[in-house]
């Protein structure tokens, strides 16, 4: 047990301080902010986040749960005014444990709900818990999706198929996701450090949850201010793919 604690402590320190070696703030940053919108996200928190993004003139990608969209269609419409709407499944299951028919149902139902609310095609997907399989990618292709953002950058043995992948950025295989830094590592300050220090010659893809990031709204605002001051370029995922093509 002591050995495990020691190993965990060492890994935590590596994650916290690795930015010194692997990140730079000298060049303009390309940042793809994304938010997984789930039933734990309140309308009040969501509207506060949208106001913050508007203040900084930032467009982001919102991966929205079908059940959230059913409950708050007017919130989804408001998000769609300035941001990309993407699919996060209907009910937030663990996709590797679903049958093919269940995967199809989860994806198709969510996509249909979001498209009916916004009147726009939904072309992006992120799996709950970032748990993606090759079979799920085949379902996405068949259902008309353009890209997936469920894989973790530099993580070995991730599935691949004939679909665009926008991997979530990682640091020593730890995805740049607020939940991991806030509640697993318990170092929110490290998350904000890595958010504001982009990796050289690459794109920062950030995975956040409204009910998590808004618990540290002042630090989040400060991070956005740092990025804006450093001439960061913000893209939605679809706009980034179009510009890269």
MARSEFI-712853 format. One line per 4 residues: their letters; for each residue z, x, y of C-alpha. Coordinates in pm, whole numbers, plus 50000, padded with zeros to 5 digits. Example, Ala and Ser with C-alpha at 12.3 -4.5 7.8 and 13.67 -1.06 7.14 Angstrom:
BEGIN
AS = 50780:51230:49550  50714:51367:49894 $
This chain:
BEGIN
XXXX = 50000:50000:50000  50088:50282:50244  49754:50444:50169  49568:50120:50246 $
XXXX = 49755:50081:50573  49673:50439:50667  49303:50393:50585  49289:50068:50784 $
XXXX = 49456:50235:51082  49210:50524:51075  48912:50286:51057  49050:50085:51346 $
XXXX = 49080:50399:51560  48727:50500:51470  48596:50158:51574  48787:50167:51902 $
XXXX = 48686:50516:52008  48345:50558:51848  48182:50433:52166  48250:50774:52316 $
XXXX = 48006:50929:52071  47761:50651:51996  47726:50452:52315  47602:50526:52662 $
XXXX = 47617:50342:52995  47360:50561:53175  47047:50351:53107  46973:49984:53181 $
XXXX = 47091:49771:52894  46901:49503:52703  47148:49235:52595  47101:48925:52382 $
XXXX = 47411:48711:52424  47454:48441:52161  47715:48176:52092  47789:47993:51767 $
XXXX = 47880:47640:51876  48117:47465:51637  48352:47168:51621  48642:47381:51748 $
XXXX = 48464:47419:52084  48580:47169:52344  48348:47021:52607  48574:47168:52876 $
XXXX = 48547:47522:52738  48173:47482:52691  48117:47366:53048  48332:47652:53178 $
XXXX = 48120:47901:52984  47797:47745:53112  47927:47772:53468  48006:48141:53414 $
XXXX = 47661:48215:53276  47501:48027:53565  47702:48233:53816  47558:48551:53663 $
XXXX = 47208:48402:53619  47218:48471:53245  47028:48282:52977  47164:48303:52622 $
XXXX = 47098:48161:52277  47327:47888:52145  47337:47842:51766  47465:47486:51746 $
XXXX = 47621:47307:51452  47457:46974:51370  47793:46798:51360  47877:46927:51709 $
XXXX = 47541:46800:51838  47604:46457:51687  47944:46440:51856  47840:46585:52193 $
XXXX = 47467:46522:52247  47509:46528:52625  47663:46877:52604  47365:46997:52399 $
XXXX = 47129:46856:52661  47320:47041:52933  47306:47368:52739  46932:47325:52686 $
XXXX = 46869:47312:53061  46904:47691:53094  46943:47832:52743  46777:47846:52403 $
XXXX = 46899:47601:52140  46903:47729:51780  47032:47608:51444  47371:47696:51292 $
XXXX = 47348:47452:50996  47474:47095:50988  47829:47131:50850  47908:47508:50846 $
XXXX = 47905:47575:50471  47889:47911:50294  47516:47925:50217  47532:48160:49915 $
XXXX = 47725:47890:49728  47476:47610:49798  47191:47499:49578  46840:47527:49718 $
XXXX = 46831:47153:49787  47163:47175:49971  47035:47464:50182  46726:47264:50273 $
XXXX = 46936:46962:50367  47173:47164:50588  46891:47335:50773  46655:47038:50803 $
XXXX = 46923:46795:50920  47054:47029:51190  46704:47116:51311  46607:46749:51333 $
XXXX = 46921:46651:51527  46878:46932:51780  46507:46865:51830  46566:46493:51878 $
XXXX = 46829:46564:52144  46640:46832:52336  46280:46731:52275  46199:47095:52202 $
XXXX = 46117:47291:51886  46412:47474:51729  46287:47803:51586  46600:48019:51540 $
XXXX = 46877:48018:51280  47210:48186:51221  47402:48126:50899  47773:48042:50917 $
XXXX = 47991:48350:50857  47668:48560:50874  47627:48489:50502  47253:48492:50438 $
XXXX = 47056:48512:50112  46693:48570:50023  46665:48209:49910  46793:48090:50249 $
XXXX = 46529:48300:50425  46258:48135:50213  46397:47794:50313  46382:47893:50680 $
XXXX = 46020:48000:50648  45929:47675:50473  46108:47473:50742  45915:47637:51024 $
XXXX = 46166:47880:51174  46041:48186:51361  46348:48408:51331  46690:48456:51175 $
XXXX = 46994:48626:51330  47233:48636:51034  47201:48996:50922  47420:49280:51046 $
XXXX = 47254:49586:51197  47266:49892:50967  47442:49696:50692  47305:49793:50348 $
XXXX = 47152:49552:50099  47073:49278:50351  46802:49035:50231  46453:49055:50380 $
XXXX = 46150:48827:50389  45849:48744:50602  46052:48621:50897  46158:48797:51217 $
XXXX = 46512:48933:51199  46730:48986:51504  47035:49163:51357  47377:49130:51515 $
XXXX = 47471:49470:51653  47736:49664:51464  47967:49959:51506  48051:50136:51181 $
XXXX = 47923:49822:51003  48160:49597:51198  47944:49329:51366  47972:49291:51741 $
XXXX = 48139:48953:51700  48434:48840:51909  48626:48692:51614  48641:49026:51430 $
XXXX = 48781:49215:51728  49015:48940:51849  49170:48826:51521  49096:49082:51248 $
XXXX = 49119:49417:51426  49322:49253:51706  49168:49469:51975  48983:49241:52221 $
XXXX = 48960:49534:52464  48746:49721:52209  48507:49425:52188  48461:49425:52566 $
XXXX = 48414:49801:52566  48130:49780:52316  47985:49479:52497  47952:49677:52819 $
XXXX = 47833:50006:52664  47489:49956:52513  47362:50182:52239  47086:50424:52342 $
XXXX = 46729:50296:52303  46831:49974:52130  46917:49612:52196  47272:49477:52198 $
XXXX = 47289:49150:52005  47630:48992:52058  47773:48709:51846  48043:48501:52018 $
XXXX = 48228:48174:51970  48315:47961:52270  48670:47880:52156  48731:48253:52100 $
XXXX = 48570:48424:52398  48707:48175:52650  49063:48274:52559  48978:48598:52743 $
XXXX = 48761:48447:53014  48867:48693:53286  48778:48995:53071  48450:48828:52973 $
XXXX = 48363:48767:53338  48448:49127:53423  48224:49249:53140  47933:49041:53265 $
XXXX = 47989:49179:53613  47978:49536:53476  47656:49462:53289  47495:49301:53592 $
XXXX = 47603:49591:53812  47436:49826:53563  47107:49633:53587  47136:49490:53237 $
XXXX = 46845:49274:53123  46942:48952:52944  46711:48766:52708  46722:48462:52488 $
XXXX = 46616:48556:52138  46284:48372:52151  46199:48526:52490  46286:48870:52354 $
XXXX = 46056:48826:52055  45775:48700:52279  45813:48995:52515  45820:49239:52223 $
X = 45506:49097:52062 $
